Amino acid sequence: MKINAVKLYLLSLSLFSFALYPLRAQAQFRPAIDVQEWPAGKIVLTTGDTIYGSISFHRVQEIINVQSEEGNLHSFSPVNVQYFIAQEQPSGRAYTFRSLMWDQGRDYTNFKKPTFFEQLNQGPITLITRESYVHERNMRDASYMAQGYYEPSYYAQNPLWLNQIEELYYVLLPNDEIVTLRNVRKDLHRLFGRQSKAVKEYVKEHRLSYEKPHQVVAIVNYYNSLVAAAQAKGADNP
């Protein structure tokens, strides 16, 4: 029963998506380091209304601009939005963002406000992220850059400086608490509790890294599958 429950849970993860309006064959675009644009998407408002159209997400300002299919331009902050989904083409990759109540990472405060997070999976432990930007001196040789080599996480402002994007990881718990993963490996295994040993064996067997986003998602998904299996076993043995 445990194996079947794990397989069923992992299968359900592949169905974690939302229906989107047909999109044009375009990919996402970054006109600035903290701005992302997609050719189309879906925005669900707190009123229950849904808007389809092209999306421009200004991360630092916490604003999304939507050009609706009727030609109207709308701007929304997290307080107006339940979630929004953007999709790039031709890959079809979808990005899901949710508006969550967050204390802005400040300890010992009860003040929270709606904030956009990108959601990477779904389960007892839901992995969510935000972006941080680092302004650093460009030590690369000009001739090296002239050859066309670049890193996608770097954006050049001028020949001497670069901006780098850093992913910040958080966990959304079933009680809507948001936990900051300051040390991804250590903090995750603290949350894994009794399943920590089994997850460590899984990570070792599959040679996974806590520094690669898609592998961090795989690690958390495996933990969630163990929780689902334990719950299913308990249901069969009341």
ABEGO torsion letter per residue (X at the ends): XAAAAAAAAAAAAAABBBBBBBBBBBBBBBABAABBBBABBBBBBAAGBBBBEBBBBBAAAGBBBBBBAAGBBBBBBAAABABBBBBBOAAGBBBBBBBBBBAGGBBGBABBBBBBBBBABBEABBBBBBBBBBBBBBABBAAAAAAGBBBAABBBABAABBBBBBBBBBBBBAAGBBBBBABAAAAAAAAAEAAAAAAAAAAAAAGBBAABAAAAAAAAAAAAAAAAAAAAAAAABX
